[in-house]
Amino acid sequence: MDPMFVDRLFDADGFFAASGCVIVKDQRKIKVGKLSVTIYGQPRSIYVKRYNAFSLRYKLLSSFTQSGAFRALQGAAILRAGQIPTVAPLAAVEHRRAGVLSKSFFITHEIDGGKTADAYWRDDLVRVSGRDGFKARRTFLAKLAALFDFLHGQEIYHNDLKDANILVGGGASETALQLFLLDLEGVKRYRRLSLARKVKNLVQLNRTFGRYLRAAEKLYFLKNYLGGGFAARQVRRHWIDSVVHESQRWDRLKARIVARVNEPD
């Protein structure tokens, strides 16, 4: 790797202060910035994600756990081994003192022209009318379902598989499009992926991307995900009921949390 770029990794926080850096997200646990850097004389657009040691308990336990950056690097390796597209890692950096983690950084290349699944659906698919629009939306839903099926078929689980963590890119035509997974620190491969985890992934997608879909489009996605199993009424009904029930349960939980936060002192 370019020695000059490696030198910058010793003070990775400097990326956020660099000219032209756009802060994409700034929260208690993470901070994400996008900027252009020079590597071997060529400009490269990158994303820098900083994982903060946000509590004393987290810091104490960090001596026995991997940092967020190294978990993301491991998640990227799992997906790449499974031939599932994801962002290309550039570096993973962590800061520890006497084994205690203070922060870590996961740095990746940008995917040219990438859009999150929800933005792609709203901006590029919903606006296309007539038969062409219908066909384009069905093609995308089939591709999205194939990604979930392929992921689960390899016993791989992503713990936050919402629409904002699925990036659409790779080409202008429908056939050239690829779906890339983001937020990789929660990616794991199991000996056998449980039904509950598979349902949870569908619930995560339903509660986010599902807001933009008609009932028939949701069924089309499920038909492509289940394959031949969709024809069996009992199997189809079980999956629909499970996803709907869990989605409603999480919606009620979120509503209670929001109500509690908004309660007057």
C-alpha positions as CSV (number, residue, x, y, z in Angstrom):
1,M,0.0,0.0,0.0
2,D,1.1,3.6,-0.6
3,P,3.4,4.5,2.3
4,M,2.0,8.1,2.3
5,F,-1.5,6.8,2.8
6,V,-0.3,4.4,5.5
7,D,1.2,7.3,7.4
8,R,-2.2,9.0,7.5
9,L,-3.7,5.9,9.2
10,F,-1.7,6.7,12.3
11,D,-4.0,9.7,12.8
12,A,-7.2,8.4,11.2
13,D,-9.2,11.1,12.9
14,G,-7.5,13.5,10.6
15,F,-9.6,12.2,7.7
16,F,-12.7,13.8,9.2
17,A,-10.9,17.2,9.4
18,A,-9.6,17.0,5.8
19,S,-10.7,19.5,3.3
20,G,-13.7,18.2,1.3
21,C,-14.7,15.5,3.9
22,V,-18.5,15.1,4.0
23,I,-19.8,13.8,7.4
24,V,-22.4,11.3,6.5
25,K,-23.3,10.2,10.0
26,D,-22.2,11.4,13.4
27,Q,-23.7,9.5,16.4
28,R,-22.6,8.4,19.8
29,K,-21.4,5.0,18.7
30,I,-20.2,5.8,15.1
31,K,-19.0,8.5,12.8
32,V,-18.9,8.2,9.0
33,G,-17.2,10.5,6.6
34,K,-16.7,10.5,2.8
35,L,-13.7,12.1,1.1
36,S,-11.2,11.9,-1.7
37,V,-7.6,10.8,-1.0
38,T,-4.6,10.2,-3.2
39,I,-3.2,6.7,-3.4
40,Y,-0.2,6.1,-5.6
41,G,-0.8,9.4,-7.3
42,Q,-4.4,8.6,-8.1
43,P,-7.5,10.2,-6.5
44,R,-9.7,7.7,-4.7
45,S,-13.1,8.2,-3.1
46,I,-13.3,6.5,0.3
47,Y,-15.5,6.1,3.3
48,V,-14.1,6.3,6.9
49,K,-16.2,4.7,9.7
50,R,-15.1,5.3,13.3
51,Y,-16.4,3.1,16.1
52,N,-16.3,4.9,19.4
53,A,-15.8,3.4,22.8
54,F,-18.9,5.0,24.1
55,S,-19.2,3.7,27.6
56,L,-17.0,2.5,30.5
57,R,-18.6,-0.9,30.3
58,Y,-17.8,-1.1,26.6
59,K,-14.2,-0.1,27.3
60,L,-13.8,-2.7,30.1
61,L,-15.2,-5.5,27.9
62,S,-13.2,-4.4,24.9
63,S,-10.1,-6.2,26.2
64,F,-11.8,-9.5,25.5
65,T,-13.5,-8.6,22.2
66,Q,-12.7,-7.5,18.7
67,S,-13.1,-3.9,17.7
68,G,-15.9,-2.9,15.4
69,A,-13.3,-2.3,12.6
70,F,-11.9,-5.7,12.8
71,R,-15.3,-7.3,13.0
72,A,-16.2,-5.4,9.9
73,L,-13.0,-6.7,8.2
74,Q,-13.9,-10.2,9.2
75,G,-17.5,-9.7,7.9
76,A,-16.1,-8.6,4.6
77,A,-13.9,-11.7,4.4
78,I,-16.9,-13.9,5.1
79,L,-19.0,-12.3,2.3
80,R,-16.1,-12.4,-0.2
81,A,-15.5,-16.1,0.5
82,G,-19.2,-16.6,-0.2
83,Q,-19.0,-14.6,-3.4
84,I,-21.4,-12.0,-2.1
85,P,-20.6,-8.4,-3.3
86,T,-19.6,-5.9,-0.6
87,V,-17.5,-2.8,-0.3
88,A,-13.7,-3.3,-0.9
89,P,-11.9,-2.8,2.4
90,L,-8.9,-0.5,2.4
91,A,-7.7,-0.6,6.0
92,A,-8.8,-1.5,9.6
93,V,-7.2,0.5,12.4
94,E,-7.7,0.2,16.2
95,H,-6.4,2.2,19.1
96,R,-5.8,0.3,22.4
97,R,-4.0,1.1,25.6
98,A,-3.1,-1.8,27.9
99,G,-5.6,-3.8,25.8
100,V,-8.4,-1.4,26.3
101,L,-10.0,-0.1,23.1
102,S,-10.6,3.6,22.7
103,K,-11.7,3.7,19.0
104,S,-11.3,1.9,15.7
105,F,-11.6,2.8,12.0
106,F,-12.8,0.8,9.0
107,I,-11.9,2.4,5.7
108,T,-13.3,1.3,2.4
109,H,-13.4,2.3,-1.3
110,E,-16.6,3.9,-2.5
111,I,-18.8,2.0,-4.9
112,D,-19.2,4.3,-8.0
113,G,-22.7,5.5,-8.5
114,G,-24.1,3.4,-5.6
115,K,-27.5,4.1,-4.2
116,T,-29.2,2.5,-1.2
117,A,-32.0,0.1,-2.1
118,D,-34.7,2.4,-0.9
119,A,-33.3,5.4,-2.9
120,Y,-32.9,3.3,-6.0
121,W,-36.5,2.1,-5.8
122,R,-37.8,5.6,-5.3
123,D,-35.6,7.5,-7.7
124,D,-35.0,5.0,-10.5
125,L,-37.9,2.5,-10.5
126,V,-41.1,4.0,-9.2
127,R,-40.8,6.8,-11.7
128,V,-40.8,4.4,-14.7
129,S,-44.4,3.9,-15.8
130,G,-46.1,1.3,-17.9
131,R,-44.9,-2.2,-18.8
132,D,-41.2,-1.2,-18.7
133,G,-41.5,0.1,-15.1
134,F,-43.4,-3.1,-14.0
135,K,-40.8,-5.3,-15.5
136,A,-37.9,-3.3,-14.0
137,R,-39.4,-3.4,-10.5
138,R,-40.0,-7.2,-10.8
139,T,-36.5,-7.7,-12.0
140,F,-35.1,-5.8,-9.1
141,L,-37.2,-7.6,-6.5
142,A,-36.2,-11.0,-8.0
143,K,-32.5,-9.9,-7.7
144,L,-33.0,-8.8,-4.1
145,A,-34.7,-12.0,-3.2
146,A,-31.9,-14.0,-4.8
147,L,-29.4,-12.1,-2.6
148,F,-31.3,-13.1,0.6
149,D,-31.7,-16.7,-0.6
150,F,-28.0,-17.0,-1.6
151,L,-26.9,-15.4,1.7
152,H,-29.0,-17.7,3.8
153,G,-28.2,-20.7,1.7
154,Q,-24.6,-20.3,2.8
155,E,-25.6,-20.0,6.4
156,I,-24.5,-16.4,6.5
157,Y,-26.3,-13.9,8.7
158,H,-26.2,-10.1,8.6
159,N,-27.6,-8.6,11.8
160,D,-29.0,-5.4,10.3
161,L,-30.2,-6.2,6.8
162,K,-32.3,-3.1,6.2
163,D,-32.6,-1.3,2.9
164,A,-30.0,1.4,3.8
165,N,-27.4,-1.4,4.2
166,I,-28.0,-2.7,0.7
167,L,-26.3,-0.7,-2.0
168,V,-27.3,-0.9,-5.7
169,G,-24.5,-0.3,-8.2
170,G,-22.3,-1.9,-10.8
171,G,-23.9,-0.8,-14.1
172,A,-26.5,1.2,-16.0
173,S,-28.5,-1.8,-17.3
174,E,-30.8,-4.0,-15.2
175,T,-28.7,-7.1,-15.9
176,A,-25.4,-5.4,-14.9
177,L,-26.7,-4.2,-11.5
178,Q,-25.2,-5.7,-8.4
179,L,-26.3,-5.5,-4.8
180,F,-23.6,-4.8,-2.2
181,L,-24.0,-5.3,1.5
182,L,-22.8,-2.6,3.9
183,D,-22.4,-2.4,7.7
184,L,-20.4,-5.6,8.0
185,E,-19.5,-5.8,11.7
186,G,-22.6,-8.0,12.4
187,V,-21.9,-10.6,9.6
188,K,-21.4,-14.1,10.8
189,R,-21.4,-17.6,9.3
190,Y,-23.2,-20.3,11.2
191,R,-23.0,-24.1,11.0
192,R,-26.7,-23.9,10.5
193,L,-28.6,-20.6,10.2
194,S,-31.8,-20.8,12.3
195,L,-35.2,-20.1,10.9
196,A,-35.6,-17.2,13.5
197,R,-32.6,-15.4,12.0
198,K,-33.9,-15.8,8.5
199,V,-37.2,-14.4,9.5
200,K,-35.5,-11.6,11.3
201,N,-33.7,-10.6,8.1
202,L,-37.0,-10.5,6.2
203,V,-38.6,-8.5,9.0
204,Q,-35.7,-5.9,8.8
205,L,-36.3,-5.5,5.1
206,N,-40.1,-5.4,5.5
207,R,-40.0,-2.7,8.1
208,T,-37.8,-0.5,6.0
209,F,-38.0,-1.3,2.2
210,G,-41.4,-2.8,2.7
211,R,-42.8,0.7,3.3
212,Y,-42.5,1.4,-0.5
213,L,-44.0,-1.9,-1.7
214,R,-47.5,-2.9,-2.6
215,A,-48.8,-6.2,-1.2
216,A,-48.4,-7.9,-4.6
217,E,-44.8,-6.8,-4.7
218,K,-44.0,-8.2,-1.3
219,L,-45.5,-11.5,-2.3
220,Y,-43.4,-11.5,-5.5
221,F,-40.3,-11.0,-3.4
222,L,-41.3,-13.8,-1.1
223,K,-42.1,-16.1,-4.0
224,N,-38.6,-15.6,-5.4
225,Y,-37.0,-16.0,-2.0
226,L,-38.8,-19.3,-1.2
227,G,-38.6,-20.8,-4.7
228,G,-40.6,-24.0,-4.9
229,G,-41.6,-23.8,-1.3
230,F,-43.9,-20.8,-2.1
231,A,-46.4,-23.2,-3.9
232,A,-47.1,-25.0,-0.6
233,R,-49.9,-23.0,1.0
234,Q,-48.9,-24.0,4.5
235,V,-45.3,-23.0,4.0
236,R,-46.3,-19.7,2.3
237,R,-48.8,-18.9,5.1
238,H,-46.2,-19.6,7.8
239,W,-43.6,-17.2,6.3
240,I,-46.2,-14.5,5.8
241,D,-47.6,-14.7,9.3
242,S,-44.1,-14.9,10.8
243,V,-42.9,-11.8,9.0
244,V,-46.1,-9.8,9.6
245,H,-46.3,-10.8,13.3
246,E,-42.6,-9.9,14.0
247,S,-42.8,-6.6,12.1
248,Q,-45.9,-5.5,14.1
249,R,-44.2,-6.6,17.3
250,W,-41.1,-4.5,16.6
251,D,-43.3,-1.5,15.5
252,R,-45.1,-1.6,18.8
253,L,-41.9,-1.8,20.7
254,K,-40.5,1.1,18.8
255,A,-43.6,3.1,19.4
256,R,-43.4,2.5,23.2
257,I,-39.8,3.6,23.2
258,V,-40.6,6.8,21.3
259,A,-43.5,7.5,23.6
260,R,-41.3,7.0,26.7
261,V,-38.6,9.4,25.3
262,N,-41.2,12.0,24.5
263,E,-42.9,11.9,28.0
264,P,-42.8,15.2,29.8
265,D,-40.5,15.4,32.8
